Amino acid sequence: MDKINNSYGLNVHPMRDELYAELHSRPFQVLMSPSRVSYLAVMSNQLEKTQDFDHFCNLFLLKNLTPPQEDGVCIDIDCEQLRIRREKHNEFISYTFILSDVDVDADPFKENAFKYLPNDWLSSLPGTVIAAFHVAVEDARNQVEPDLSVAKSRFENMRLIGSRPQHGDAQVWTSFQIHSDGCGRFLIYNKNMSDSQLGRMVKRIVEIETYRLMALLSLTLARKYSSQLAKMDDQLADTTARLSESKEKLDEQAILCELIDMAAWVEAARARTTFRFSATMAYQELVITRLSELKEDEVSGHLTMTEFMTRRLEPAVRTCKTTGEHLENLSLRIDRVSDMMRTRVEMSIESQNQDVLSSMNRRSEIQLAMQHTVEGLSVAAISYYSVGLIKFLVEAVYDKGVQFDKSLVIGATVPLVIGGVWLITRTIHKRFLTLAEAKANLK
């Protein structure tokens, strides 16, 4: 029910406050240069999300802080040297740890934010980690150009992808690979960005890497089912060929069982893959959107992140999309062949029914002829017994002294009895036919 919630006395929709709050549920962070950011994305089911909140509250207790009273979409805290953000998403929970007080002379990926977390807290996180990487932000506002050789040395001699986001206001370097510490790495040189702009850019980079990994989750499924789909295509083609080319009587029940087994396999595959493939499409769209927001310029001789993603991510996504479409197409084809098979079975059943009806018609004709014969015999039998009864009656009257010719009387009653019995039988027969016709007309 609407409620009054303002000085004007307006009836305000009960969800209005929630809708306003949704726009501000994950605000961009302000990020200084230099700083160190460590990030985790942990895939969790519903139970693990509940356990994760308890685990998050345990971090407060270990730091002698008051934990939050209830779980939320986004929780920010300042915890000694760290600024920590926990965000809940549909499939995962993300943690962002920001360390602002850094030693600029130390290796930026060795002195990371994870070092300042309690022992064993990271290792006991509920769920499974899908993304773990460090972002090192360096202040390069007083440099003409960051030293490329220094940037390369931070990535263990791996091939680099680099670009100038925001039309050259920063440089970003990454390898999109896992390094010796089990994490990915991004190195950002801030050349001309404010703390707010830097925070927004780092947020986009973090989302690009996370959504990239989430999008690729379905690739293994796609590859697995692609090989099986090829076999299923051959099996369905063979079944269809048998239906179209065979002139002999087929084992229709066996073919229907084959089609049912194929349909069951396809539906089970669709149940396992539909959500994952749909999620891949959604994550890819998010990646493309975030990449376009970076407004990258090229660093001479290196692929930009957009070029790298276009070359590597899009083929993987197309593979998933093609596999999903293949499953859908195969399901439709199986349905069509099943319809053909059912039509064939129905036609066969109709043919059998026609044979049965023809046989029943012949049997009815025979029964009708037999019925007429039986009716004739019945008239004779009833007449014979009726004449016998009349004979007893005539003899009884004659024995009482009434004088007449017994043989003549009895002989005269024979045609009369036969005629009467025949007339009564025909009357009954006609009455039954009239009742049957009346019932047929009512139906």
N, C-alpha and C positions, 0 to 999 in steps of 0.2 A: 504494500500500500504506500502511496506517495506520502511524503512528510514535508512539513514546513521547516525550512532550514536556512532562512535568510531574512534580512531586515525588511524585505519587500513583501513578505508573506506569500511567496510563490510556492507552488507544489513542485518540489524538486525530485527528479528521478532517483530512486535509491542507489543506482549504480554510478551516478555522476562523479562522486568523489573518487571512486575506484578507477573510472576512465581517465580522470585527470592524473591520478597517481601513476597509471601505467606508462605515460609518456616520460616520467621522471624516475622510473624504477631502476634504470641502469645508467646513471649520469657518467659523463666522461670525467676521467681523473686529470688532475693537474700534475705534470711530471717535470721535474727540474733536470737540468744538465749540469754535471753528470749524475747518473743514477743507474741502478741495476734492478732489473725486473725478472722474476722467475715465475713461470706459469705452469699450471697443471690443469688438464681436463680429464675428469674421472667419470667413466660410464657407470651408471648405477641403476638398479631396478628400484621399485618403490620401497622395499624393505631397506635396501642399502642407503637410500636417501635419508631415511629416518635415522639409521645408524650413523650416517655421515654428520648429521647435525649434532648428535651426541658427541661425536668425535671432535667436531669443531668447538663445541662448548668446553671440552676437556682442555683444549689449547688455552682458553681463557684462564681456567683454573691453574694450569701449569705456570702461567705468567702472572698469577695473583690478580686477575682482573674479573670483573663481574660478567658472566656470560649473558647473552640475549635471552629473553624470556620465551620467545617463539621464533620459529623458522620464518624466513622471508625470501623474496626473490633475489635481493641483493643486500649484503651486509658488509659495511666498511668499519674497520677498527684500526686504531693506532696501537701497536704493541711493541713498546720499547723502540728499537731501531727500525722496526718494520711497519709498513702500512699494508694491511691485509684486506683483500676483497674476496668475498665468497658469493658466487652467482649460481642460481639454479636454472637449468635449461631443461627442455623436454627429455633429452636422452643422457645428459651428463651434468656434472657439477664442476664449475671452474674455480680455481684459486689463483689469485694474482698477489704476489709478494713483492713489494717495492722497497728497495733499500736506497735511501738518498744520501746518507753519509758514507761516502766511498773513498777509497784510496786510488787516486787517478793513476798512480804509477804501477799498481798491481795488475796482474792479468785479470781482465774484466769478467772472464768466465770461470775463474777459480774462486774468486771472492764474490760469490753470488748470494742471493737472499736465502737459499736453502740452508746455508751454513748457520743461520741465526735461528733456526727452528729447533725445538726440543728433540733430543735423541729419540729415535724410534717413532716419532709422531707421523712422519711421512710414510714410513714402511707399514704402518698399521691402518692406513686409510681404507675404508670400505670401498668396494668396487674395483674396476680395472682401469688403469691409466691409458688413455688413447693419445694424449699429447703432453709432452713435457719438454720445455725449452727455456732458454735464458735470453733476455734482451739486454744488451749492454748499450747504454746511451752515453756518448761522449760529447763534450762541449768543443765544437770546432768553429765557434763564431769568430775567433781571433786568428784562424788559420786561412791561408789562401786556398789550399786544397789538402784534404786529408791524405796521409801517406798510404798509398795502395799496398806497399810491401808489408806494412804493419798490419793492415786489415787482413791480408792473406795469412799472416802468421797465426792469427787467432782461430783459424779454422782447420788446423792440423793438415795443411796442404791439400785440402779438398777443393774441387772446382767450385768457383763462386758464381752467384747470381747477384748482380748489383744494379741499382737504379738511383735516380735523383727524384724522390717524391716531391709533391707540392711545387713543381716547376723549379727544382734545384735548391729549395730551402733546406734540404737534408740529403744525406747519402745513406742508403741502406744496403748492407751486405749480408748474405746468407748462403748456405749450401743446400738447404732443404734436405739435410741428412742427419743421422744420429752420430754423435761424437763419442769419444772414449768414456765420458761420464754418463752415457745413456740418455743424453738430452740433445735437443736441437739448439741452434744458436742464431741470433740476429745481432748484428753490430750496426748501430745507428750513430752517424755523426750529425749533430745539430749545427747547422750553419746560420740559419736566420729565422728560427721559429720561436714563438713564445711558449711558455710552459703549458698553456691551455692547448695550443696547436699541437705541440709535441705529444701531449696526453691523448688527443684524438687520433693522431697518426699511429701511435703505438697500439692503441685499441684496435684500429683497423688491421694492423699487421698481425696481431694476436688472433683476431677472428679469421683472417685469411688462412693462417696455418691450421687452426682448429677445424674450421669447416672443410678445408681441403682433405684432412685426414678422415673426417666423418663421411665425406662424399665417397671416399675410396673404399669404405668398409664393404660395400656391396660388390666390389670387383671380383673378389674370390668366389662369391656366390655365382656371379655371372659366368665366370670361367668354368665352374663346376657343372652348371646346368647346360652350358652351350654344347659340350661334348655329348651329354645325355640326350639333348634335344635332337641332335643329328641322328642318333640311333632311333629315336621315337619317330622322326620324320620318315625314315626308311621303313619302319614297321607299319606305319599308317599307309604309306604308298603301296606296300605289298598287299595289305588288306583291301585297299580300294581297287587294286588291279584284279584281285581274285573275284571281287564282286562284279566288276565290269566285263571281265574276259571269260570267266568260267561259264560253260554251257551245261555243265552237269549239276546235279543237286548238291548244294553246299551244306555243311554242318552249321546251320544258322545260329544255333545256341552257342556253339564254340566261338564263332566270330563275335557274337554279342558280348560274350565273356571277355574276349580280347579287348574290345572297344571299351568296356566298363573298366578294365584294369588300366588302360591308357588314360582314360578320363580321370580316374582316381589319382594316378601319378601326377598328371598335369595340375589338377586342383590342389594337391598337396604342395607342389612346387610353387604355385602361385601364392598359396597361403604363407609360405616361408619367405617369399621374395618381394611381394607387392609393397609392403611397408618400406623395406630397405631400399628398393629401387626408387620409390617416390621420395624418400628422404634424400637420396643422392641428387635427384633433380633439384630439390629445394636448396640443399647445401651448395650445389654448383652455382645456382643463381645468386646466393649470398656472396660467394667468393668473387664472382664477376662484378657484382655491385661494389664490393669493398675495393677491388682492384681499380675500378674506374674512379673511385673517390680519391685514390692516392695521387692521381694526375702525374704519372711517372715520366721522367725524361731518361734517355739512355746514358749509361756510362760507357764510354768508347770501349768496344771489344767485349762487352759482357751482355748476356741476356738480361732483360728486365724481368721482374716477377710476373708481369702480365704475359710476356712472351713465353716464359717457362711454363706457366699454368696453361696457356692456350695450347702449347705443344704436348704437354704430358697429361694434364687433367681431362681435357675435353675428349680425347680418344677413349679414356677409361670410362667416362660418363656415357659416351655413345655406345660402348660395349654393353653397359648395364641397361641402357634404354632399348637397344636392339634385342637383348635377351628377354626383357619383359614383353616386348611386342611379339617376339617369337612364341613365347608361352601363350599369349592371348590368341595369336593366330592359330596355333596348334589346337587350342581348346575349341575354337570355332569350327575348325576342320573336322575334328573328332565328332562334334555335335552334328555336323552335316552328314558325315558317313553313318553315324548312328541313326539319324532320321531315315536315310536311305535303307538301312538294314531293317529298321522297324517297319517301314513301308512294305519292304519285301516280305517280311514275316506276316504282316497283316493281309497282304494279297494272298499269301499261301494259305492262311487261315480261312479267308473268304472262299477260296477255291475248295477247301475241304468242307466248309459249311454248305456250299452249293451241292457238293457230292452227297453230303448227309441229307440235305433237303430233298434232293432227287430220289434218294433211296427211300426217304420217309414217304414221298408222294407215291412211289410204286407200292410201298407197303400199305399205304392207306387205300389205294385202289383195290389191292388184293383183299384187304380187310372189308372193304365195302361190298365186294362181290361175295365174300364169305358171309357177310351179314345178311345180304339178300337171300342167300341159300339157307342160312340158319332161320331167317324169318319164315321162309316157305316150310321148312321142316317143323318150325314151332307151330305154325297154323295147323299142320297135319296132326302133330302130337296132341295139341290142345283139343282139336276137334275129336280125335279118337277117344280121349278120356271123357270129353263132354258127352259124346254119344253113349259111352258105357254107363255114365251116371243116369242119362235119360232112360236107358234100357232097364236099369234097376227100378226107376220110378214107374215105367209102363208095366212091368211085371207085377209090381206091388198093387197097382190099380186093378189089373186083370185078375189077380188072386182074390180080390175083394168082391168079385162077381160081376164086374162090369165086362160086358161082352163086346169085343172088337178084335180086329185082325192085328195082332201084336207085330208081326213081321212088316206089315204095310206101314204101321205108325212109325216104327223104329227106322225103317228105310226112308220115310218121308222127312224125318228130322235130320238125316245126315247132311243133305245139301244146305238146309237152313242153318245148321250149326257151323258148317265150314264157312258159309258166307258171313255169318255174324262174327266169327273169330277173326276172319280176314279183315272185316271192316273195322273192328275194334283195334286191331294191330296197326293198321294204316293211320287211324286217327291218333293213336299214341305217338307213332313215328313223326307225323306232321307236327304235333304239339312240341316235341323235342326240337325239331328243326327250327320252328318259330322262336322258341326260347333262345336257341344258340345264335340266331340272326339278330335278335334284339340285344343280346349281350355284346355281340361284335359291333353293332352300331353305336352302343354307348361308349365303347372304347375309342 
